[in-house]
Amino acid sequence: MAKARIAIVEDELIVAKHIASVLNEFEYECAGIAATGQEAIELARDAQPDLFLMDISIKGPVDGITVSRHIRDYFGIPVIFLTAFADDNTLEEAKQTEPFGFIVKPFGKRELYSAIEIALYRHQLESRLLRSERNLQDTLRSLDDAVISTDNWGYVTFMNVHAETLTGWKQEDALGHDISEIFRTRNGLSYEDVFDLLRQGPDQTSSEVRE
C-alpha cells in the first residue's frame, strides 16, 4: 500500500522539520514544506498531496484559514489545522473551511498520528461516497424515463433531461423547490394526487395517470 503523502505549512522551519521527522516515524511521506500561503498553493498544485498539515498563523498577506479554503475549493485536498491560538473566534472562522482536524500546539506524536489517520479515513469515505453519487446521477441521466428525486422533506435534489421536458422545469431552477410545485401529469394530476393513487394500488394509479 502506498504511503500517504502529507504536506506541511509551517513558517517556523525547526517546527516544520520536527513534524516531517514525526511523519517519517509513522511511515508517511512528507510531500513538501511551505512557509507562506503562496508556497502552499503551489505545493498543492505541483505535489498533489493526500493531506495538508496547516498552521493557521503563517508568513505573508494571507493566513492558513484563507489558504485552506482555496486548497479545499480548487484541489479538493483535506486539511488539518495546527495552531497555538485556539480562541473562540479562530475556531469559528476555521470551522467555516470544513477542516478534517484541529490540533492545538504543543501536541504529542500519537495525537498527530491519530488526527492524520482519522482525516485520511474520512476523506477516503467521502471520496467514495462522492463517486457513488456521481455514478448514480450518470445512470439516472441516461435513463429513458423521467426521474425526479427529492430529500426527506419533498424538496427536489435531482432531475434528468426527460423530467425537465415533462415538467417544463430546468434542474437548476427546480433544485430546492417543493416537488408539488414541479410535478404535474399531463392530465392535470398533482404530486399529491398521484401519491394518493399510489397508496390505493397499481391498478387505480395506472388508469388515472394514463393520458
C-alpha positions as CSV (number, residue, x, y, z in Angstrom):
1,M,0.0,0.0,0.0
2,A,1.4,3.4,-1.0
3,K,2.4,5.8,1.8
4,A,0.1,8.8,2.4
5,R,1.8,11.9,1.1
6,I,1.4,14.8,3.6
7,A,2.4,18.5,3.1
8,I,3.3,20.8,5.9
9,V,2.6,24.5,6.0
10,E,4.6,26.0,8.9
11,D,6.7,29.2,8.9
12,E,9.0,28.0,11.7
13,L,11.5,25.8,9.9
14,I,12.6,23.9,13.1
15,V,9.0,23.0,13.9
16,A,8.3,22.0,10.3
17,K,11.3,19.7,10.2
18,H,10.3,18.2,13.5
19,I,6.8,17.4,12.1
20,A,8.4,16.0,9.0
21,S,10.5,13.6,11.2
22,V,7.4,12.5,13.0
23,L,5.7,11.8,9.7
24,N,8.7,9.7,8.7
25,E,8.5,7.8,12.0
26,F,4.9,6.8,11.2
27,E,5.8,5.9,7.6
28,Y,4.1,8.8,5.9
29,E,5.9,10.6,3.1
30,C,6.5,14.3,3.5
31,A,5.3,15.9,0.2
32,G,6.9,19.2,1.0
33,I,7.2,22.1,3.4
34,A,5.7,25.6,2.7
35,A,6.1,28.7,4.8
36,T,3.7,31.0,3.1
37,G,0.2,30.8,1.6
38,Q,1.5,31.2,-2.0
39,E,4.0,28.4,-1.4
40,A,1.3,26.2,0.0
41,I,-0.9,26.7,-3.1
42,E,2.0,25.9,-5.4
43,L,2.7,22.8,-3.3
44,A,-1.0,21.7,-3.7
45,R,-0.8,22.2,-7.4
46,D,2.5,20.6,-8.1
47,A,2.7,17.8,-5.5
48,Q,-1.0,16.9,-5.1
49,P,-0.5,15.6,-1.5
50,D,-3.1,13.5,0.2
51,L,-3.4,15.8,3.2
52,F,-2.1,19.2,4.5
53,L,-1.0,20.0,8.0
54,M,-1.7,23.7,8.1
55,D,-0.5,26.2,10.7
56,I,-3.2,29.0,10.9
57,S,-0.7,31.8,11.6
58,I,1.9,31.8,8.7
59,K,4.0,34.4,7.0
60,G,2.6,36.6,4.2
61,P,-0.6,38.5,3.5
62,V,-2.9,35.5,3.9
63,D,-3.4,33.2,6.9
64,G,-3.7,29.5,6.9
65,I,-7.5,29.6,7.0
66,T,-7.7,31.5,3.8
67,V,-5.2,29.2,2.1
68,S,-7.1,26.2,3.4
69,R,-10.3,27.4,1.8
70,H,-8.5,27.8,-1.6
71,I,-6.9,24.4,-1.3
72,R,-10.3,22.7,-0.5
73,D,-12.2,24.5,-3.2
74,Y,-9.7,24.2,-6.1
75,F,-7.8,21.0,-5.3
76,G,-10.1,19.0,-3.0
77,I,-7.3,18.2,-0.6
78,P,-8.2,17.8,3.1
79,V,-6.6,20.0,5.8
80,I,-5.8,19.6,9.5
81,F,-5.1,22.9,11.3
82,L,-2.2,23.3,13.6
83,T,-2.3,26.3,15.9
84,A,-1.2,27.7,19.2
85,F,-4.2,30.0,19.2
86,A,-7.5,28.2,20.0
87,D,-9.7,31.2,20.9
88,D,-13.4,31.0,20.0
89,N,-13.2,33.5,17.1
90,T,-10.3,31.5,15.5
91,L,-12.2,28.2,15.9
92,E,-15.4,29.6,14.4
93,E,-13.6,31.0,11.4
94,A,-11.6,27.8,10.9
95,K,-14.8,25.7,11.1
96,Q,-16.1,27.5,8.0
97,T,-13.5,25.9,5.9
98,E,-14.6,22.4,6.9
99,P,-11.3,21.1,8.2
100,F,-10.6,17.4,8.8
101,G,-9.0,18.1,12.2
102,F,-7.8,20.8,14.6
103,I,-4.7,20.2,16.7
104,V,-3.6,22.7,19.4
105,K,0.2,23.2,19.8
106,P,2.1,21.7,21.5
107,F,0.9,18.3,20.6
108,G,2.2,14.8,21.0
109,K,3.2,12.3,18.3
110,R,0.3,10.0,18.9
111,E,-2.1,12.9,18.9
112,L,-0.8,13.9,15.5
113,Y,-0.9,10.3,14.2
114,S,-4.5,9.8,15.3
115,A,-5.6,13.0,13.7
116,I,-3.9,12.1,10.4
117,E,-5.4,8.6,10.3
118,I,-8.9,9.8,11.1
119,A,-8.6,12.6,8.4
120,L,-7.3,10.2,5.8
121,Y,-10.0,7.7,6.5
122,R,-12.8,10.3,6.5
123,H,-11.5,11.7,3.2
124,Q,-11.5,8.2,1.7
125,L,-15.1,7.6,2.7
126,E,-16.3,11.0,1.4
127,S,-14.5,10.5,-1.9
128,R,-16.1,7.0,-2.3
129,L,-19.5,8.5,-1.5
130,L,-19.0,11.3,-4.0
131,R,-18.0,8.8,-6.7
132,S,-21.1,6.7,-5.9
133,E,-23.4,9.8,-6.1
134,R,-21.8,10.8,-9.4
135,N,-22.2,7.3,-10.8
136,L,-25.9,7.2,-9.7
137,Q,-26.6,10.6,-11.3
138,D,-24.9,9.5,-14.5
139,T,-27.2,6.4,-14.5
140,L,-30.3,8.4,-13.8
141,R,-29.4,10.9,-16.6
142,S,-29.1,8.1,-19.1
143,L,-32.5,6.6,-18.4
144,D,-35.2,6.9,-21.0
145,D,-37.8,7.6,-18.2
146,A,-38.3,10.9,-16.4
147,V,-36.7,10.8,-13.0
148,I,-37.1,13.3,-10.2
149,S,-35.5,12.8,-6.7
150,T,-36.2,14.6,-3.5
151,D,-34.9,14.8,0.0
152,N,-37.0,13.6,3.0
153,W,-38.9,16.8,3.1
154,G,-40.0,16.6,-0.6
155,Y,-37.6,19.2,-2.0
156,V,-36.1,18.5,-5.4
157,T,-32.5,17.4,-5.4
158,F,-32.2,16.0,-9.0
159,M,-34.0,15.9,-12.3
160,N,-32.9,14.2,-15.5
161,V,-33.4,15.6,-19.0
162,H,-36.6,13.7,-19.6
163,A,-38.0,15.1,-16.3
164,E,-37.1,18.6,-17.5
165,T,-39.0,18.0,-20.7
166,L,-42.0,16.5,-18.9
167,T,-42.3,19.3,-16.3
168,G,-41.0,22.3,-18.2
169,W,-38.5,23.0,-15.4
170,K,-34.8,23.0,-15.8
171,Q,-32.9,21.2,-13.0
172,E,-31.0,24.3,-11.9
173,D,-34.3,26.2,-11.5
174,A,-36.1,23.3,-9.8
175,L,-33.5,22.4,-7.1
176,G,-34.7,23.3,-3.7
177,H,-38.3,23.7,-4.7
178,D,-41.1,21.6,-3.2
179,I,-41.9,18.8,-5.7
180,S,-45.6,19.8,-5.6
181,E,-44.5,23.0,-7.4
182,I,-42.7,21.0,-10.1
183,F,-44.6,17.8,-10.7
184,R,-47.9,17.7,-12.6
185,T,-49.0,15.0,-15.0
186,R,-50.3,15.7,-18.5
187,N,-54.0,15.3,-17.4
188,G,-53.5,17.7,-14.5
189,L,-52.9,15.4,-11.6
190,S,-50.6,16.9,-9.0
191,Y,-47.9,15.1,-7.0
192,E,-50.3,14.8,-4.1
193,D,-53.0,13.2,-6.4
194,V,-50.5,10.6,-7.7
195,F,-49.2,9.9,-4.2
196,D,-52.8,9.2,-3.0
197,L,-53.3,6.9,-6.0
198,L,-50.1,5.0,-5.3
199,R,-51.4,4.2,-1.8
200,Q,-54.6,2.8,-3.4
201,G,-52.7,0.3,-5.6
202,P,-51.2,0.0,-9.1
203,D,-54.4,-0.7,-11.0
204,Q,-56.0,2.5,-9.8
205,T,-52.8,4.5,-10.4
206,S,-52.2,3.4,-13.9
207,S,-55.8,4.1,-15.0
208,E,-55.9,7.6,-13.5
209,V,-52.4,8.7,-14.6
210,R,-52.8,7.4,-18.2
211,E,-53.5,10.1,-20.8
